[in-house]
Amino acid sequence: MTAHDQRIEADPANVHRIGPNAILQLIPVLDGAFGAGAADRSLASAGVPRPGPDSGMLPEVQVSTLHRWLRETHPQEAPRLLREAGLATGDYILANRIPALAQKVIRALPAFLGARLLAAAIAKHSWTFAGSGKFSIVSKRPLSFEIARNPVVVGESSDTPLCHWHAAVFERLFSRLVWPNVAVRETHCCAQGAPACRFELLPRGN
């Protein structure tokens, strides 16, 4: 049994968790990219159980293990595929987690106020995507977030930022509710040795 296997099978009462969409939204992306059954083969190869469609919060190690497996086995495709899964996760949140009235209010506000309201809501629910990491809003101009000790990439080593899934989730939410042309750029990453993964929201093209 590997160290990852041991962590995955740890006592559920003692593990940190991340929302299931970090895996669920990646499943159709993998099947679309590599053919029918690719997601099941990928999960089996990574040693991660396939979550059901009604799964609750998952042990964060399952998410980090699958995302890391994808980056290691498909390094060229991984950024695009994780971005697609992140955008789909954002769509799921908009369809199922943010009430229609709240979305209407955010869209009706001046952009800077809508952005603050949405950022505050994200911070309130950060436990669903940050797990054992610590989410914080570190700047308002430009609007910037950090996830300290981001568990999805902790322990990895890279010359470039790796958090394409997180960046895409943020981008989808803000592009649909506040700034249609927003781009989210990860400027620092724990995988590069930074203490936190930092995300800046800027007009696309900047």
C-alpha positions as CSV (number, residue, x, y, z in Angstrom):
1,M,0.0,0.0,0.0
2,T,1.4,3.4,-1.0
3,A,1.4,6.5,1.3
4,H,-1.4,8.0,-0.8
5,D,-3.5,4.8,-0.4
6,Q,-2.9,5.0,3.4
7,R,-4.0,8.6,3.5
8,I,-7.1,7.9,1.3
9,E,-8.2,5.2,3.7
10,A,-7.6,7.3,6.8
11,D,-10.3,7.7,9.4
12,P,-13.0,9.8,7.7
13,A,-13.6,11.7,10.9
14,N,-10.1,13.0,10.8
15,V,-9.6,14.1,7.2
16,H,-10.1,17.4,5.6
17,R,-12.6,17.5,2.7
18,I,-13.2,19.3,-0.6
19,G,-16.5,19.4,-2.6
20,P,-17.0,16.5,-5.0
21,N,-17.2,18.6,-8.1
22,A,-13.4,18.8,-8.1
23,I,-13.6,15.2,-9.3
24,L,-17.2,14.8,-10.6
25,Q,-16.7,17.6,-13.2
26,L,-13.4,16.1,-14.3
27,I,-15.0,12.7,-15.2
28,P,-16.8,13.8,-18.4
29,V,-13.8,15.9,-19.4
30,L,-11.6,12.9,-19.2
31,D,-14.0,10.8,-21.2
32,G,-14.4,13.5,-23.8
33,A,-10.6,13.9,-24.2
34,F,-9.5,10.2,-24.1
35,G,-12.6,8.2,-25.0
36,A,-15.4,6.3,-23.2
37,G,-14.2,4.7,-20.0
38,A,-11.1,6.9,-19.7
39,A,-12.3,8.5,-16.4
40,D,-12.8,5.1,-14.8
41,R,-9.4,3.9,-16.0
42,S,-7.8,7.1,-14.7
43,L,-9.4,6.9,-11.3
44,A,-8.4,3.2,-11.1
45,S,-4.8,4.1,-12.1
46,A,-4.7,6.9,-9.6
47,G,-6.1,4.7,-6.8
48,V,-9.1,7.0,-6.3
49,P,-12.6,5.7,-5.9
50,R,-15.2,7.0,-8.3
51,P,-17.7,9.3,-6.4
52,G,-21.4,8.9,-7.0
53,P,-23.4,11.8,-8.5
54,D,-24.8,12.6,-5.0
55,S,-21.5,12.3,-3.1
56,G,-20.9,14.5,-0.2
57,M,-17.6,16.2,0.6
58,L,-14.6,14.1,-0.4
59,P,-11.3,13.6,1.4
60,E,-9.0,16.3,0.0
61,V,-6.4,13.6,-0.7
62,Q,-8.6,12.0,-3.3
63,V,-8.8,15.3,-5.2
64,S,-5.1,16.0,-4.9
65,T,-4.2,12.5,-5.9
66,L,-6.3,12.5,-9.1
67,H,-5.3,16.0,-10.1
68,R,-1.6,15.2,-9.5
69,W,-2.0,11.9,-11.5
70,L,-3.4,13.8,-14.4
71,R,-0.6,16.4,-14.3
72,E,2.1,13.7,-14.2
73,T,0.6,11.3,-16.8
74,H,-0.7,13.9,-19.3
75,P,1.4,17.0,-18.7
76,Q,0.5,18.7,-22.0
77,E,-3.2,18.2,-21.7
78,A,-3.6,18.6,-18.0
79,P,-3.9,22.5,-17.9
80,R,-6.6,22.5,-20.5
81,L,-8.5,19.6,-19.0
82,L,-8.4,20.9,-15.4
83,R,-9.5,24.3,-16.7
84,E,-12.5,22.7,-18.5
85,A,-13.4,20.9,-15.2
86,G,-13.1,24.2,-13.3
87,L,-15.4,26.0,-15.7
88,A,-17.9,23.2,-15.4
89,T,-17.7,23.4,-11.6
90,G,-18.4,27.1,-11.8
91,D,-21.4,26.4,-14.0
92,Y,-22.6,23.8,-11.4
93,I,-22.3,26.3,-8.6
94,L,-24.3,28.9,-10.6
95,A,-27.0,26.4,-11.4
96,N,-27.3,24.8,-8.0
97,R,-25.6,26.7,-5.2
98,I,-26.1,30.5,-5.7
99,P,-29.8,31.4,-5.5
100,A,-31.2,33.1,-8.5
101,L,-32.2,36.2,-6.5
102,A,-28.7,36.5,-5.1
103,Q,-27.3,36.3,-8.7
104,K,-29.8,39.0,-9.8
105,V,-28.7,41.3,-7.0
106,I,-25.0,40.9,-7.7
107,R,-25.5,41.6,-11.4
108,A,-27.6,44.7,-10.6
109,L,-24.9,46.2,-8.4
110,P,-22.1,48.4,-9.6
111,A,-19.2,46.0,-10.6
112,F,-17.0,46.9,-7.6
113,L,-19.8,46.3,-5.1
114,G,-20.9,43.1,-6.9
115,A,-17.4,41.8,-6.9
116,R,-17.1,42.5,-3.1
117,L,-20.3,40.7,-2.4
118,L,-19.4,37.7,-4.5
119,A,-15.9,37.6,-3.0
120,A,-17.4,37.6,0.5
121,A,-19.7,34.7,-0.4
122,I,-16.7,32.7,-1.8
123,A,-14.7,33.4,1.4
124,K,-17.7,32.2,3.5
125,H,-17.8,28.9,1.6
126,S,-14.1,28.5,1.0
127,W,-14.1,25.3,3.1
128,T,-15.7,23.6,0.1
129,F,-12.7,24.1,-2.2
130,A,-9.8,24.9,0.1
131,G,-9.9,22.0,2.4
132,S,-7.1,22.2,4.9
133,G,-5.8,25.3,3.1
134,K,-6.6,28.8,4.3
135,F,-8.5,31.1,1.8
136,S,-8.2,34.9,2.1
137,I,-8.9,38.0,0.1
138,V,-5.6,39.8,0.0
139,S,-6.3,42.8,-2.3
140,K,-9.3,44.6,-3.7
141,R,-7.4,46.4,-6.6
142,P,-6.8,44.2,-8.4
143,L,-9.1,41.8,-6.6
144,S,-6.8,38.9,-5.4
145,F,-7.3,35.7,-3.5
146,E,-4.8,33.4,-1.8
147,I,-5.1,29.8,-0.7
148,A,-2.3,29.2,1.8
149,R,-1.0,25.6,1.9
150,N,-3.3,24.7,-1.0
151,P,-3.8,20.9,-0.5
152,V,-4.6,20.2,-4.2
153,V,-0.9,21.0,-5.1
154,V,1.0,20.7,-1.8
155,G,4.0,18.5,-2.2
156,E,4.3,19.0,-5.9
157,S,7.2,20.9,-7.6
158,S,6.8,23.0,-10.7
159,D,8.3,25.9,-12.5
160,T,4.9,27.2,-13.4
161,P,1.6,27.6,-11.5
162,L,-0.6,24.5,-11.4
163,C,-4.0,25.6,-10.1
164,H,-5.9,25.7,-13.3
165,W,-9.0,24.2,-11.8
166,H,-9.3,26.8,-9.0
167,A,-8.5,29.7,-11.4
168,A,-11.2,28.5,-13.8
169,V,-13.8,28.2,-11.0
170,F,-13.2,31.8,-9.9
171,E,-13.1,33.0,-13.5
172,R,-16.5,31.4,-14.4
173,L,-18.2,32.9,-11.3
174,F,-16.9,36.4,-11.8
175,S,-17.4,36.4,-15.6
176,R,-21.0,35.4,-15.3
177,L,-21.9,37.7,-12.4
178,V,-19.6,40.7,-12.4
179,W,-17.1,41.2,-15.3
180,P,-17.8,39.4,-18.6
181,N,-14.2,39.9,-19.8
182,V,-12.4,38.9,-16.6
183,A,-9.4,36.6,-16.6
184,V,-8.0,34.9,-13.5
185,R,-4.2,34.6,-13.4
186,E,-2.4,32.5,-10.8
187,T,0.7,34.6,-10.0
188,H,2.2,32.4,-7.2
189,C,1.7,28.7,-6.5
190,C,2.6,26.4,-3.6
191,A,4.0,24.0,-6.2
192,Q,6.6,26.7,-6.9
193,G,7.6,27.0,-3.3
194,A,5.3,29.9,-2.4
195,P,3.5,29.8,0.9
196,A,0.2,30.4,-0.9
197,C,-1.4,30.1,-4.3
198,R,-2.4,33.6,-5.3
199,F,-5.0,34.5,-7.9
200,E,-5.5,37.9,-9.5
201,L,-8.6,39.0,-11.4
202,L,-7.9,41.3,-14.3
203,P,-9.5,42.3,-17.6
204,R,-8.7,39.7,-20.2
205,G,-5.6,40.6,-22.2
206,N,-3.8,42.3,-19.3
